[in-house]
Amino acid sequence: MGALDELLFGGTDETGDPAARSGWRTAGRAGASLAVAVMLELGWSPSAAAEQIAAAEEENRSKNVVFALIDDLGWADLGAYGNEFNETPHIDRFAEESMLFTDAYAAPVCSPTRAALMSGQDTARLNLTSFIPGHWRPFEVLDEPVNRPQHLPHDLVALPEALSDAGYATAHYGKWHLGSGGQHFPTEHGFDEAIVTGGRHFAPDFHTSPSHDVEPGTALIDFLTDRTIDFMERHADQPFFVHLSHYAVHIPIDTTEELFQKYDAKEPVEGYPSNPYYAGMLEQLDDSFGRLLDAIDEMGLADDTVVIFYSDNGGLVQRFDVVGDEDAQVVTSNAPLRDEKGSLYEGGVRVPLIVRYPGMTEPGSQCAEPVLVNDFYPTLAEIAGVSPPGQAVDGLSMLPLFENPEASLARDAIHMHYPHYHHSRPGSFIRQGDWKLIEFFDDNSLELYNLAEDIGEEHNLAREEPERAARMWHRLADWRQARQAAMPAPNPRFDPERRHEWWNRRQHQPVNSDGMNQHFNPRLY
């Protein structure tokens, strides 16, 4: 069937060029019609020709992609990553069937991660480095920059647009956080269909756009999973990309009475918060993810579907405005990693990543190569067989790692820019091999860590290794300049008495901590 394959698909078996595989998918059905005409002219029966065409299409069909993006899930929260309190058997089984990444990175907060995923670009290049719309400390020593723009830029070819050009059906379900209003809705960035959600974790306390009638008591986790399964069933005969963007496990950590009682009665694990609300929500997420995997199996799509499980930033220990308050809720711990969401330390940016690519990723394998969120764009473009569009793409395809977890990508450093106050201070970092340098902008200090020997970033080696620190700092500064990274500036309104005040960018007034307490207190359903 080589000649037929060449007619339909451009001879990809000989060239090995993944972009060539898009010939059939981007050319519509003209190639298939021509092939049928030729086969009939050669004496094939219509049924035999149709069978051969279907077989060729199936053999060369692109893999489906299910991308499960979890909100605020910490690196140390899953059994697959060593957690001994939370129970996540379905995700752990998935890890045994997949490749687990130990050194995967995201931005410190959600919107930058989501923008980098959709664009393939560094958050510094996008000038979208804080969550949308952000908050700030107007009386701190530095005046931090504001996202420009406060949405995913429309002049970029977003990931679903690129995949749509390859014949993919595309859908987004769940949290978006890349711009409010209809003009910034996911369908304005290439998704064929979308449901954006907000609010809490159970109906009737969450809302959907467009509006859906949801039975009271329905968990948002399950609502989104149901929509995803329905989409896969409707598009099982063509390649599809579905972005399942959970709001879980973001605060408020709502769960059921039954699950709360289960974990409240469980023996806590020493050194871990063992929060029964959080563990209950994680079990709900795990059950729902298991149901998603079962549906893929039942539809006969497991061999044709890449499943990616990833978190948008590090785990939340405490809400930003109550950090250090002994009476405030402690959600989770990222130990042995240092710090939490909103920080450039490992606990804020190193996240769980598990990938199952049938026929490529070795079940139960681990990869320690550092990867970044913007690597997904070129990875999925290569899986789909399309060339990235004519725009800057800062990420690299991870397919060499899927094939060989011991491989290295063609770069010697990764970077992250976060010029904001949140759970830590404004700064940037560079990681080269096992070495990581953080520059903090408020006092121009440098911190240097050897992550192979000090994963908890407890021993600053900048004074012991001044030459290495200087080299890495120059590399980091050059990278920022190349990306035209927005930088904080000295604040003329600096007031040491008011420096710790938090203000809301949307309302331009102080954050209402009492109101946030009421909103974010956990509930049982």
Beta strands, then each sheet from edge to edge (+ up, - down):
strand 1: 64-70
strand 2: 99-105
strand 3: 135-136
strand 4: 142-143
strand 5: 169-174
strand 6: 193-199
strand 7: 206-209
strand 8: 240-245
strand 9: 305-311
strand 10: 350-356
strand 11: 365-367
strand 12: 371-372
strand 13: 414-418
strand 14: 427-432
strand 15: 435-440
strand 16: 445-450
strand 17: 489-490
strand 18: 503-504
strand 19: 509-510
sheet 1: 7+ 6- 5- 8- 1- 9- 10+ 2- 11-
sheet 2: 7+ 6- 5- 8- 1- 9- 10+ 2- 12-
sheet 3: 3+ 18- 19+
sheet 4: 4+ 17-
sheet 5: 13+ 14- 15+ 16-
end
